[in-house]
Amino acid sequence: MSVQDFIKKSILESGAFDQATIMEIFLGLMTALLAGALIYLVYSKFYVGVIYCRSFAITLVGMTVLTAMVTLAISTNIVISLGMVGALSIVRFRTAIKDPMDLLYLFWAITSGITAGAQMYVLVVVSAIIMILLIALFHKKQLKGRIYIAVIHYVGEDTVENVIRTFGKTKYFIKSQTVRKDTTEMAVELFFKKYDALFLERLRAVEGVQDATLIQYNGEYHG
């Protein structure tokens, strides 16, 4: 018996296609592909990080489809399921997740692939709607305020008090102060509910201020 005949005989005897038809497999993979594409679009739309990683966004689509494939394979044959468990147990993912929101998208892709592979299409749609509403809600809330880091170089002991007066009602927190001979460098964290375009001009007009730089900070703010 040739290897090809042995493979055909093994597939027929396993009854894999009696449990999951070709149409079910096709629907499962297509649903996973559409769900992955939706996650890709949501990630691209609501990303607020410093540098957008296109490869990570594409990975979300592939992960959704591959997870659905694994789920379909496991559901068709007990032998394949044991092999999958053994293979996946030796895989180590060492890529660091820089943004905690990326974990949300990763788990969304994995769970969508699992539910699509299990032919739970309604759950895929309902969970996608809930996730989009959740992300959109918190994204809108996040846009109500922006955090900036102001780096100010000044001379004179009384200058810092005049600088703080220019902040007005803006929430601020002095992060660091560095003294270099006659010049002092101060880094201040500022929270603007609405960006003030004239803020740097007022800051630069303070007597003793040599220069000021305003940098948007993409961190978390609580206060």
Secondary structure, 3 states (H helix, E strand, C coil): CCHHHHHHHHHHHHCHHHHCCHHHHHHHHHHHHHHHHHHHHHHHHHCCCCCCCHHHHHHHHHHHHHHHHHHHHHHHCHHHHHHHHHHHCCCCCCCCCCCHHHHHHHHHHHHHHHHHHCCCHHHHHHHHHHHHHHHHHHHHHHCCCEEEEEEEEECCCCHHHHHHHHHCCCEEEEEEEEEECCEEEEEEEEEECCCCCCHHHHHHCCCCEEEEEEEEECCCCCC
